[in-house]
Amino acid sequence: MSIRTAVSNVTFQRPFRLPNMDRAYPAGRYAIETEQETLDQVSLLAYRRIATRIHLVRPGLTEVLTIDPAHLQDALSADLAEAG
């Protein structure tokens, strides 16, 4: 199996908090890292997600937390609805 990492960015318009966070983080742009591995049992090249992480950067400290992608999507949807 091979592993690949994709990096994308998300932007929150308002402070947000995910279930595994001990506090809210300010609005802003955050890097999301997704690790995927190949599935060896299929005839076509296919990947499955094995980890999703958010990079939380603030002055003097960078945290990288493993998150549930569904929780991230829920937080982004709520942020969009509130900004509406």
N, CA, C and O atoms as a CHARMM CRD file, in Angstrom:
* protein
*
  336
    1    1 MET  N      0.83200  -1.18200   0.00000 PROA 1      0.00000
    2    1 MET  CA     0.00000   0.00000   0.00000 PROA 1      0.00000
    3    1 MET  C      0.87600   1.24500   0.00000 PROA 1      0.00000
    4    1 MET  O      1.92600   1.29100   0.64100 PROA 1      0.00000
    5    2 SER  N      0.42700   2.22800  -0.72000 PROA 2      0.00000
    6    2 SER  CA     1.12400   3.51100  -0.67100 PROA 2      0.00000
    7    2 SER  C      0.20500   4.53500  -0.01500 PROA 2      0.00000
    8    2 SER  O     -1.01900   4.40600  -0.03400 PROA 2      0.00000
    9    3 ILE  N      0.82200   5.53700   0.55500 PROA 3      0.00000
   10    3 ILE  CA     0.07000   6.58000   1.25900 PROA 3      0.00000
   11    3 ILE  C      0.34900   7.91800   0.59000 PROA 3      0.00000
   12    3 ILE  O      1.48500   8.22200   0.22600 PROA 3      0.00000
   13    4 ARG  N     -0.69900   8.70600   0.43600 PROA 4      0.00000
   14    4 ARG  CA    -0.53500  10.06100  -0.08800 PROA 4      0.00000
   15    4 ARG  C     -1.19000  11.03100   0.88600 PROA 4      0.00000
   16    4 ARG  O     -2.09600  10.67400   1.63900 PROA 4      0.00000
   17    5 THR  N     -0.71000  12.25600   0.84900 PROA 5      0.00000
   18    5 THR  CA    -1.25300  13.30400   1.70800 PROA 5      0.00000
   19    5 THR  C     -1.71100  14.46500   0.84100 PROA 5      0.00000
   20    5 THR  O     -0.95900  14.96400   0.00400 PROA 5      0.00000
   21    6 ALA  N     -2.93400  14.88400   1.04600 PROA 6      0.00000
   22    6 ALA  CA    -3.48800  16.04100   0.33900 PROA 6      0.00000
   23    6 ALA  C     -3.69800  17.15200   1.36100 PROA 6      0.00000
   24    6 ALA  O     -4.14900  16.90800   2.48000 PROA 6      0.00000
   25    7 VAL  N     -3.36600  18.37500   0.95800 PROA 7      0.00000
   26    7 VAL  CA    -3.54700  19.52700   1.84100 PROA 7      0.00000
   27    7 VAL  C     -4.51900  20.49600   1.18200 PROA 7      0.00000
   28    7 VAL  O     -4.38100  20.83200   0.00600 PROA 7      0.00000
   29    8 SER  N     -5.49400  20.93200   1.94900 PROA 8      0.00000
   30    8 SER  CA    -6.45300  21.93000   1.47500 PROA 8      0.00000
   31    8 SER  C     -6.62100  22.96800   2.57900 PROA 8      0.00000
   32    8 SER  O     -6.08000  22.81700   3.67400 PROA 8      0.00000
   33    9 ASN  N     -7.36400  24.00500   2.28200 PROA 9      0.00000
   34    9 ASN  CA    -7.61200  25.06000   3.26800 PROA 9      0.00000
   35    9 ASN  C     -9.10200  25.27300   3.43900 PROA 9      0.00000
   36    9 ASN  O     -9.87500  25.15200   2.48800 PROA 9      0.00000
   37   10 VAL  N     -9.49400  25.59000   4.65500 PROA 10     0.00000
   38   10 VAL  CA   -10.87500  25.97500   4.93600 PROA 10     0.00000
   39   10 VAL  C    -10.84000  27.33100   5.62500 PROA 10     0.00000
   40   10 VAL  O     -9.86500  27.67900   6.29200 PROA 10     0.00000
   41   11 THR  N    -11.91200  28.08700   5.45600 PROA 11     0.00000
   42   11 THR  CA   -12.00100  29.39800   6.08300 PROA 11     0.00000
   43   11 THR  C    -13.26700  29.47800   6.92000 PROA 11     0.00000
   44   11 THR  O    -14.37000  29.21800   6.44000 PROA 11     0.00000
   45   12 PHE  N    -13.08400  29.84000   8.17300 PROA 12     0.00000
   46   12 PHE  CA   -14.20700  30.07700   9.07300 PROA 12     0.00000
   47   12 PHE  C    -14.40600  31.58100   9.19300 PROA 12     0.00000
   48   12 PHE  O    -13.44700  32.32700   9.39600 PROA 12     0.00000
   49   13 GLN  N    -15.64700  32.02000   9.06900 PROA 13     0.00000
   50   13 GLN  CA   -15.98000  33.44000   9.19800 PROA 13     0.00000
   51   13 GLN  C    -16.17900  33.85100  10.65200 PROA 13     0.00000
   52   13 GLN  O    -16.11300  35.03300  10.98900 PROA 13     0.00000
   53   14 ARG  N    -16.42300  32.86600  11.50400 PROA 14     0.00000
   54   14 ARG  CA   -16.67300  33.11200  12.92300 PROA 14     0.00000
   55   14 ARG  C    -15.83800  32.12700  13.75400 PROA 14     0.00000
   56   14 ARG  O    -15.38600  31.11000  13.22900 PROA 14     0.00000
   57   15 PRO  N    -15.63200  32.42100  15.04200 PROA 15     0.00000
   58   15 PRO  CA   -14.92800  31.45400  15.89000 PROA 15     0.00000
   59   15 PRO  C    -15.63400  30.09600  15.82900 PROA 15     0.00000
   60   15 PRO  O    -16.85200  30.02500  15.66200 PROA 15     0.00000
   61   16 PHE  N    -14.86500  29.04100  15.96500 PROA 16     0.00000
   62   16 PHE  CA   -15.42500  27.69400  15.84400 PROA 16     0.00000
   63   16 PHE  C    -14.78600  26.75900  16.86000 PROA 16     0.00000
   64   16 PHE  O    -13.72900  27.03600  17.42700 PROA 16     0.00000
   65   17 ARG  N    -15.46600  25.64900  17.06200 PROA 17     0.00000
   66   17 ARG  CA   -14.96700  24.61300  17.97100 PROA 17     0.00000
   67   17 ARG  C    -15.44800  23.26800  17.45600 PROA 17     0.00000
   68   17 ARG  O    -16.61700  23.11600  17.10300 PROA 17     0.00000
   69   18 LEU  N    -14.55000  22.29300  17.41300 PROA 18     0.00000
   70   18 LEU  CA   -14.89700  20.92800  17.03600 PROA 18     0.00000
   71   18 LEU  C    -14.95800  20.08000  18.30200 PROA 18     0.00000
   72   18 LEU  O    -14.37400  20.45500  19.31900 PROA 18     0.00000
   73   19 PRO  N    -15.65500  18.94200  18.25900 PROA 19     0.00000
   74   19 PRO  CA   -15.84700  18.13800  19.47100 PROA 19     0.00000
   75   19 PRO  C    -14.57500  17.77900  20.23800 PROA 19     0.00000
   76   19 PRO  O    -14.62000  17.70100  21.46600 PROA 19     0.00000
   77   20 ASN  N    -13.44500  17.55800  19.56600 PROA 20     0.00000
   78   20 ASN  CA   -12.24100  17.15600  20.30200 PROA 20     0.00000
   79   20 ASN  C    -11.35100  18.33800  20.69100 PROA 20     0.00000
   80   20 ASN  O    -10.21100  18.13800  21.11100 PROA 20     0.00000
   81   21 MET  N    -11.85400  19.55500  20.55700 PROA 21     0.00000
   82   21 MET  CA   -11.08100  20.74600  20.91700 PROA 21     0.00000
   83   21 MET  C    -11.45300  21.21000  22.32100 PROA 21     0.00000
   84   21 MET  O    -12.61800  21.16600  22.71400 PROA 21     0.00000
   85   22 ASP  N    -10.45000  21.65200  23.06600 PROA 22     0.00000
   86   22 ASP  CA   -10.71500  22.10600  24.43100 PROA 22     0.00000
   87   22 ASP  C    -11.14300  23.56300  24.50300 PROA 22     0.00000
   88   22 ASP  O    -11.51600  24.04800  25.57200 PROA 22     0.00000
   89   23 ARG  N    -11.09300  24.27300  23.36400 PROA 23     0.00000
   90   23 ARG  CA   -11.51200  25.66500  23.34700 PROA 23     0.00000
   91   23 ARG  C    -11.90600  26.05600  21.93200 PROA 23     0.00000
   92   23 ARG  O    -11.66500  25.30900  20.98400 PROA 23     0.00000
   93   24 ALA  N    -12.50700  27.21900  21.79300 PROA 24     0.00000
   94   24 ALA  CA   -12.86100  27.74200  20.47300 PROA 24     0.00000
   95   24 ALA  C    -11.62500  28.38000  19.83600 PROA 24     0.00000
   96   24 ALA  O    -10.74800  28.89400  20.53000 PROA 24     0.00000
   97   25 TYR  N    -11.57600  28.33700  18.52600 PROA 25     0.00000
   98   25 TYR  CA   -10.49700  28.96500  17.76900 PROA 25     0.00000
   99   25 TYR  C    -11.06200  30.12100  16.96200 PROA 25     0.00000
  100   25 TYR  O    -12.22600  30.08900  16.56400 PROA 25     0.00000
  101   26 PRO  N    -10.24700  31.14500  16.71700 PROA 26     0.00000
  102   26 PRO  CA   -10.75300  32.33300  16.02900 PROA 26     0.00000
  103   26 PRO  C    -11.06600  32.08100  14.56000 PROA 26     0.00000
  104   26 PRO  O    -10.56800  31.13500  13.95000 PROA 26     0.00000
  105   27 ALA  N    -11.89600  32.94800  14.01800 PROA 27     0.00000
  106   27 ALA  CA   -12.18300  32.90200  12.58900 PROA 27     0.00000
  107   27 ALA  C    -10.86400  33.01400  11.83100 PROA 27     0.00000
  108   27 ALA  O     -9.90400  33.61600  12.31200 PROA 27     0.00000
  109   28 GLY  N    -10.83500  32.42400  10.64200 PROA 28     0.00000
  110   28 GLY  CA    -9.62500  32.50200   9.83100 PROA 28     0.00000
  111   28 GLY  C     -9.48900  31.30600   8.92000 PROA 28     0.00000
  112   28 GLY  O    -10.39500  30.48300   8.78800 PROA 28     0.00000
  113   29 ARG  N     -8.33300  31.23400   8.29700 PROA 29     0.00000
  114   29 ARG  CA    -8.03500  30.16900   7.33400 PROA 29     0.00000
  115   29 ARG  C     -7.19100  29.09700   8.02000 PROA 29     0.00000
  116   29 ARG  O     -6.22600  29.41000   8.71700 PROA 29     0.00000
  117   30 TYR  N     -7.55700  27.84000   7.81900 PROA 30     0.00000
  118   30 TYR  CA    -6.88000  26.72000   8.46300 PROA 30     0.00000
  119   30 TYR  C     -6.53100  25.65000   7.43600 PROA 30     0.00000
  120   30 TYR  O     -7.31800  25.36000   6.53600 PROA 30     0.00000
  121   31 ALA  N     -5.34300  25.06600   7.58100 PROA 31     0.00000
  122   31 ALA  CA    -4.90700  23.98500   6.70100 PROA 31     0.00000
  123   31 ALA  C     -5.49800  22.66600   7.18300 PROA 31     0.00000
  124   31 ALA  O     -5.50700  22.36800   8.37700 PROA 31     0.00000
  125   32 ILE  N     -5.99000  21.88600   6.22900 PROA 32     0.00000
  126   32 ILE  CA    -6.52300  20.55200   6.50100 PROA 32     0.00000
  127   32 ILE  C     -5.65700  19.55400   5.74600 PROA 32     0.00000
  128   32 ILE  O     -5.43600  19.69800   4.54400 PROA 32     0.00000
  129   33 GLU  N     -5.17700  18.55900   6.44300 PROA 33     0.00000
  130   33 GLU  CA    -4.31800  17.53200   5.85900 PROA 33     0.00000
  131   33 GLU  C     -5.07800  16.20800   5.88200 PROA 33     0.00000
  132   33 GLU  O     -5.56800  15.78200   6.92700 PROA 33     0.00000
  133   34 THR  N     -5.17000  15.56700   4.72600 PROA 34     0.00000
  134   34 THR  CA    -5.87600  14.29100   4.64000 PROA 34     0.00000
  135   34 THR  C     -4.91700  13.22300   4.13700 PROA 34     0.00000
  136   34 THR  O     -4.35100  13.35500   3.05200 PROA 34     0.00000
  137   35 GLU  N     -4.73200  12.16700   4.91900 PROA 35     0.00000
  138   35 GLU  CA    -3.90700  11.03200   4.51000 PROA 35     0.00000
  139   35 GLU  C     -4.80000   9.95900   3.93600 PROA 35     0.00000
  140   35 GLU  O     -5.85000   9.63700   4.49200 PROA 35     0.00000
  141   36 GLN  N     -4.36600   9.40300   2.80200 PROA 36     0.00000
  142   36 GLN  CA    -5.11900   8.33900   2.14900 PROA 36     0.00000
  143   36 GLN  C     -4.15800   7.21800   1.77800 PROA 36     0.00000
  144   36 GLN  O     -2.99000   7.45900   1.47400 PROA 36     0.00000
  145   37 GLU  N     -4.66700   5.99000   1.80800 PROA 37     0.00000
  146   37 GLU  CA    -3.85700   4.85600   1.37400 PROA 37     0.00000
  147   37 GLU  C     -4.55800   4.15100   0.22800 PROA 37     0.00000
  148   37 GLU  O     -5.78300   4.18400   0.11300 PROA 37     0.00000
  149   38 THR  N     -3.76100   3.51200  -0.61700 PROA 38     0.00000
  150   38 THR  CA    -4.34100   2.79400  -1.74900 PROA 38     0.00000
  151   38 THR  C     -5.01300   1.51900  -1.26200 PROA 38     0.00000
  152   38 THR  O     -4.61600   0.92500  -0.25900 PROA 38     0.00000
  153   39 LEU  N     -6.02700   1.12200  -1.99000 PROA 39     0.00000
  154   39 LEU  CA    -6.70600  -0.14900  -1.73400 PROA 39     0.00000
  155   39 LEU  C     -6.11700  -1.16400  -2.70100 PROA 39     0.00000
  156   39 LEU  O     -6.24600  -1.00800  -3.91500 PROA 39     0.00000
  157   40 ASP  N     -5.48400  -2.18500  -2.18600 PROA 40     0.00000
  158   40 ASP  CA    -4.79600  -3.15700  -3.03500 PROA 40     0.00000
  159   40 ASP  C     -5.72100  -4.19000  -3.66600 PROA 40     0.00000
  160   40 ASP  O     -5.33200  -4.84000  -4.63600 PROA 40     0.00000
  161   41 GLN  N     -6.91000  -4.35600  -3.15300 PROA 41     0.00000
  162   41 GLN  CA    -7.78600  -5.41400  -3.63100 PROA 41     0.00000
  163   41 GLN  C     -8.64300  -5.01800  -4.82200 PROA 41     0.00000
  164   41 GLN  O     -9.44600  -5.83200  -5.28100 PROA 41     0.00000
  165   42 VAL  N     -8.51200  -3.83400  -5.33000 PROA 42     0.00000
  166   42 VAL  CA    -9.36100  -3.40800  -6.43700 PROA 42     0.00000
  167   42 VAL  C     -8.53500  -3.28300  -7.70700 PROA 42     0.00000
  168   42 VAL  O     -7.33000  -3.03700  -7.65400 PROA 42     0.00000
  169   43 SER  N     -9.19600  -3.45500  -8.85600 PROA 43     0.00000
  170   43 SER  CA    -8.47700  -3.41000 -10.12300 PROA 43     0.00000
  171   43 SER  C     -8.17400  -1.98000 -10.57000 PROA 43     0.00000
  172   43 SER  O     -7.23300  -1.75700 -11.33100 PROA 43     0.00000
  173   44 LEU  N     -8.95600  -1.02000 -10.10600 PROA 44     0.00000
  174   44 LEU  CA    -8.69800   0.38100 -10.40600 PROA 44     0.00000
  175   44 LEU  C     -7.98200   1.02200  -9.22800 PROA 44     0.00000
  176   44 LEU  O     -8.10400   0.56000  -8.09300 PROA 44     0.00000
  177   45 LEU  N     -7.24100   2.07600  -9.49600 PROA 45     0.00000
  178   45 LEU  CA    -6.57100   2.78100  -8.41400 PROA 45     0.00000
  179   45 LEU  C     -7.61700   3.48300  -7.54900 PROA 45     0.00000
  180   45 LEU  O     -8.37100   4.32500  -8.03500 PROA 45     0.00000
  181   46 ALA  N     -7.65300   3.13300  -6.28100 PROA 46     0.00000
  182   46 ALA  CA    -8.62700   3.71500  -5.36200 PROA 46     0.00000
  183   46 ALA  C     -7.93800   3.97800  -4.02700 PROA 46     0.00000
  184   46 ALA  O     -6.99300   3.28800  -3.64400 PROA 46     0.00000
  185   47 TYR  N     -8.43800   4.99100  -3.33500 PROA 47     0.00000
  186   47 TYR  CA    -7.87400   5.37700  -2.04400 PROA 47     0.00000
  187   47 TYR  C     -8.95800   5.39500  -0.98200 PROA 47     0.00000
  188   47 TYR  O    -10.13800   5.58600  -1.27500 PROA 47     0.00000
  189   48 ARG  N     -8.53300   5.19100   0.25200 PROA 48     0.00000
  190   48 ARG  CA    -9.44700   5.39700   1.37700 PROA 48     0.00000
  191   48 ARG  C     -8.75900   6.32900   2.36500 PROA 48     0.00000
  192   48 ARG  O     -7.54300   6.28400   2.54900 PROA 48     0.00000
  193   49 ARG  N     -9.56100   7.16300   2.98800 PROA 49     0.00000
  194   49 ARG  CA    -9.03700   8.13100   3.95700 PROA 49     0.00000
  195   49 ARG  C     -8.65800   7.38600   5.23100 PROA 49     0.00000
  196   49 ARG  O     -9.42700   6.57000   5.73800 PROA 49     0.00000
  197   50 ILE  N     -7.47500   7.67300   5.73600 PROA 50     0.00000
  198   50 ILE  CA    -7.05600   7.04100   6.98400 PROA 50     0.00000
  199   50 ILE  C     -6.88400   8.05100   8.11700 PROA 50     0.00000
  200   50 ILE  O     -6.88000   7.67300   9.28800 PROA 50     0.00000
  201   51 ALA  N     -6.74300   9.33300   7.77400 PROA 51     0.00000
  202   51 ALA  CA    -6.62900  10.35700   8.81900 PROA 51     0.00000
  203   51 ALA  C     -6.90500  11.73300   8.23300 PROA 51     0.00000
  204   51 ALA  O     -6.55600  12.01800   7.08700 PROA 51     0.00000
  205   52 THR  N     -7.53200  12.57600   9.03200 PROA 52     0.00000
  206   52 THR  CA    -7.74600  13.97800   8.67000 PROA 52     0.00000
  207   52 THR  C     -7.28700  14.81800   9.85300 PROA 52     0.00000
  208   52 THR  O     -7.65600  14.55900  10.99800 PROA 52     0.00000
  209   53 ARG  N     -6.47200  15.83300   9.55300 PROA 53     0.00000
  210   53 ARG  CA    -5.91700  16.67600  10.61700 PROA 53     0.00000
  211   53 ARG  C     -6.13000  18.14900  10.28700 PROA 53     0.00000
  212   53 ARG  O     -6.13700  18.54700   9.12200 PROA 53     0.00000
  213   54 ILE  N     -6.30200  18.94100  11.32600 PROA 54     0.00000
  214   54 ILE  CA    -6.39400  20.39100  11.17200 PROA 54     0.00000
  215   54 ILE  C     -5.16900  21.01200  11.83500 PROA 54     0.00000
  216   54 ILE  O     -4.76600  20.61100  12.92700 PROA 54     0.00000
  217   55 HSD  N     -4.58600  21.99300  11.15800 PROA 55     0.00000
  218   55 HSD  CA    -3.42800  22.71600  11.68000 PROA 55     0.00000
  219   55 HSD  C     -3.93100  24.01100  12.30800 PROA 55     0.00000
  220   55 HSD  O     -4.50900  24.86000  11.62900 PROA 55     0.00000
  221   56 LEU  N     -3.70700  24.15000  13.59400 PROA 56     0.00000
  222   56 LEU  CA    -4.15900  25.31300  14.36100 PROA 56     0.00000
  223   56 LEU  C     -2.93300  26.13200  14.73500 PROA 56     0.00000
  224   56 LEU  O     -2.17100  25.75800  15.62700 PROA 56     0.00000
  225   57 VAL  N     -2.75200  27.24400  14.04800 PROA 57     0.00000
  226   57 VAL  CA    -1.56000  28.06500  14.23100 PROA 57     0.00000
  227   57 VAL  C     -1.93400  29.34600  14.96900 PROA 57     0.00000
  228   57 VAL  O     -2.87600  30.04500  14.59600 PROA 57     0.00000
  229   58 ARG  N     -1.18800  29.63100  16.00600 PROA 58     0.00000
  230   58 ARG  CA    -1.33100  30.89800  16.72200 PROA 58     0.00000
  231   58 ARG  C      0.06800  31.34600  17.12600 PROA 58     0.00000
  232   58 ARG  O      0.99000  30.53100  17.10100 PROA 58     0.00000
  233   59 PRO  N      0.25800  32.57900  17.48800 PROA 59     0.00000
  234   59 PRO  CA     1.60600  33.07300  17.79300 PROA 59     0.00000
  235   59 PRO  C      2.33300  32.18800  18.80600 PROA 59     0.00000
  236   59 PRO  O      1.85600  31.97500  19.92100 PROA 59     0.00000
  237   60 GLY  N      3.47500  31.68900  18.40500 PROA 60     0.00000
  238   60 GLY  CA     4.30700  30.88600  19.29000 PROA 60     0.00000
  239   60 GLY  C      3.90800  29.43300  19.43800 PROA 60     0.00000
  240   60 GLY  O      4.57000  28.69200  20.16400 PROA 60     0.00000
  241   61 LEU  N      2.84100  29.00000  18.77200 PROA 61     0.00000
  242   61 LEU  CA     2.38400  27.62300  18.95300 PROA 61     0.00000
  243   61 LEU  C      1.63400  27.12700  17.71800 PROA 61     0.00000
  244   61 LEU  O      0.79200  27.83200  17.16200 PROA 61     0.00000
  245   62 THR  N      1.95200  25.92000  17.30700 PROA 62     0.00000
  246   62 THR  CA     1.20000  25.25400  16.24900 PROA 62     0.00000
  247   62 THR  C      0.71700  23.92100  16.79600 PROA 62     0.00000
  248   62 THR  O      1.50500  23.13200  17.31500 PROA 62     0.00000
  249   63 GLU  N     -0.57500  23.67700  16.67600 PROA 63     0.00000
  250   63 GLU  CA    -1.16100  22.40300  17.08900 PROA 63     0.00000
  251   63 GLU  C     -1.66400  21.68500  15.84400 PROA 63     0.00000
  252   63 GLU  O     -2.15600  22.31700  14.90800 PROA 63     0.00000
  253   64 VAL  N     -1.53800  20.37300  15.84000 PROA 64     0.00000
  254   64 VAL  CA    -2.11000  19.56300  14.77400 PROA 64     0.00000
  255   64 VAL  C     -2.98900  18.52100  15.44600 PROA 64     0.00000
  256   64 VAL  O     -2.50600  17.66900  16.19200 PROA 64     0.00000
  257   65 LEU  N     -4.29900  18.60100  15.17200 PROA 65     0.00000
  258   65 LEU  CA    -5.25600  17.69100  15.79900 PROA 65     0.00000
  259   65 LEU  C     -5.88300  16.77800  14.76100 PROA 65     0.00000
  260   65 LEU  O     -6.24600  17.22300  13.67200 PROA 65     0.00000
  261   66 THR  N     -6.01000  15.51100  15.09600 PROA 66     0.00000
  262   66 THR  CA    -6.74900  14.58300  14.24900 PROA 66     0.00000
  263   66 THR  C     -8.23100  14.83500  14.48200 PROA 66     0.00000
  264   66 THR  O     -8.69100  14.90400  15.62100 PROA 66     0.00000
  265   67 ILE  N     -8.97100  14.97100  13.38700 PROA 67     0.00000
  266   67 ILE  CA   -10.39200  15.31000  13.48700 PROA 67     0.00000
  267   67 ILE  C    -11.22500  14.35900  12.65200 PROA 67     0.00000
  268   67 ILE  O    -10.71500  13.66800  11.77000 PROA 67     0.00000
  269   68 ASP  N    -12.50000  14.33500  12.94100 PROA 68     0.00000
  270   68 ASP  CA   -13.46900  13.59400  12.14300 PROA 68     0.00000
  271   68 ASP  C    -13.91400  14.51800  11.00900 PROA 68     0.00000
  272   68 ASP  O    -14.39200  15.62000  11.27800 PROA 68     0.00000
  273   69 PRO  N    -13.77000  14.10000   9.74900 PROA 69     0.00000
  274   69 PRO  CA   -14.17100  14.96300   8.63700 PROA 69     0.00000
  275   69 PRO  C    -15.63700  15.39100   8.69900 PROA 69     0.00000
  276   69 PRO  O    -15.98100  16.48200   8.24500 PROA 69     0.00000
  277   70 ALA  N    -16.49300  14.55100   9.25100 PROA 70     0.00000
  278   70 ALA  CA   -17.91500  14.90500   9.37300 PROA 70     0.00000
  279   70 ALA  C    -18.09300  16.07100  10.34300 PROA 70     0.00000
  280   70 ALA  O    -18.92900  16.94400  10.10900 PROA 70     0.00000
  281   71 HSD  N    -17.31900  16.09700  11.42700 PROA 71     0.00000
  282   71 HSD  CA   -17.38900  17.21300  12.37600 PROA 71     0.00000
  283   71 HSD  C    -16.91400  18.50400  11.72200 PROA 71     0.00000
  284   71 HSD  O    -17.47900  19.57100  11.96300 PROA 71     0.00000
  285   72 LEU  N    -15.87800  18.40600  10.89600 PROA 72     0.00000
  286   72 LEU  CA   -15.39600  19.58900  10.18200 PROA 72     0.00000
  287   72 LEU  C    -16.47400  20.11200   9.24300 PROA 72     0.00000
  288   72 LEU  O    -16.73300  21.31500   9.20200 PROA 72     0.00000
  289   73 GLN  N    -17.09700  19.22100   8.49600 PROA 73     0.00000
  290   73 GLN  CA   -18.14600  19.64300   7.56700 PROA 73     0.00000
  291   73 GLN  C    -19.31900  20.27300   8.31300 PROA 73     0.00000
  292   73 GLN  O    -19.87600  21.27400   7.86400 PROA 73     0.00000
  293   74 ASP  N    -19.69100  19.69100   9.44400 PROA 74     0.00000
  294   74 ASP  CA   -20.77400  20.26400  10.25600 PROA 74     0.00000
  295   74 ASP  C    -20.42200  21.67800  10.72900 PROA 74     0.00000
  296   74 ASP  O    -21.26000  22.57800  10.68700 PROA 74     0.00000
  297   75 ALA  N    -19.18200  21.86500  11.17700 PROA 75     0.00000
  298   75 ALA  CA   -18.75400  23.18300  11.65700 PROA 75     0.00000
  299   75 ALA  C    -18.73200  24.20000  10.52000 PROA 75     0.00000
  300   75 ALA  O    -19.12200  25.35300  10.70900 PROA 75     0.00000
  301   76 LEU  N    -18.27800  23.77900   9.34200 PROA 76     0.00000
  302   76 LEU  CA   -18.26800  24.68200   8.18600 PROA 76     0.00000
  303   76 LEU  C    -19.68500  25.04700   7.76000 PROA 76     0.00000
  304   76 LEU  O    -19.95400  26.19700   7.41500 PROA 76     0.00000
  305   77 SER  N    -20.58600  24.07600   7.78300 PROA 77     0.00000
  306   77 SER  CA   -21.98600  24.34300   7.42200 PROA 77     0.00000
  307   77 SER  C    -22.62800  25.30700   8.41100 PROA 77     0.00000
  308   77 SER  O    -23.34700  26.22200   8.01000 PROA 77     0.00000
  309   78 ALA  N    -22.37200  25.10600   9.70300 PROA 78     0.00000
  310   78 ALA  CA   -22.91900  26.00300  10.72700 PROA 78     0.00000
  311   78 ALA  C    -22.34500  27.40700  10.57100 PROA 78     0.00000
  312   78 ALA  O    -23.06200  28.39500  10.73200 PROA 78     0.00000
  313   79 ASP  N    -21.06500  27.49600  10.26200 PROA 79     0.00000
  314   79 ASP  CA   -20.42300  28.79300  10.06100 PROA 79     0.00000
  315   79 ASP  C    -21.04700  29.52000   8.87300 PROA 79     0.00000
  316   79 ASP  O    -21.31000  30.72000   8.94400 PROA 79     0.00000
  317   80 LEU  N    -21.27800  28.80500   7.80300 PROA 80     0.00000
  318   80 LEU  CA   -21.89200  29.39500   6.60800 PROA 80     0.00000
  319   80 LEU  C    -23.31500  29.86400   6.90000 PROA 80     0.00000
  320   80 LEU  O    -23.72400  30.93600   6.45500 PROA 80     0.00000
  321   81 ALA  N    -24.06700  29.05500   7.65200 PROA 81     0.00000
  322   81 ALA  CA   -25.44900  29.41600   7.98700 PROA 81     0.00000
  323   81 ALA  C    -25.48900  30.66800   8.86700 PROA 81     0.00000
  324   81 ALA  O    -26.35100  31.52700   8.68400 PROA 81     0.00000
  325   82 GLU  N    -24.56300  30.77100   9.81700 PROA 82     0.00000
  326   82 GLU  CA   -24.52200  31.93600  10.70500 PROA 82     0.00000
  327   82 GLU  C    -24.08300  33.19000   9.96600 PROA 82     0.00000
  328   82 GLU  O    -24.53100  34.29200  10.28400 PROA 82     0.00000
  329   83 ALA  N    -23.21000  33.02500   8.98200 PROA 83     0.00000
  330   83 ALA  CA   -22.70800  34.17700   8.22600 PROA 83     0.00000
  331   83 ALA  C    -23.76000  34.68600   7.24500 PROA 83     0.00000
  332   83 ALA  O    -23.72800  35.84300   6.82500 PROA 83     0.00000
  333   84 GLY  N    -24.71200  33.78500   6.88000 PROA 84     0.00000
  334   84 GLY  CA   -25.75400  34.00600   5.90700 PROA 84     0.00000
  335   84 GLY  C    -26.27800  35.34400   5.81600 PROA 84     0.00000
  336   84 GLY  O    -27.16900  35.60400   5.00700 PROA 84     0.00000
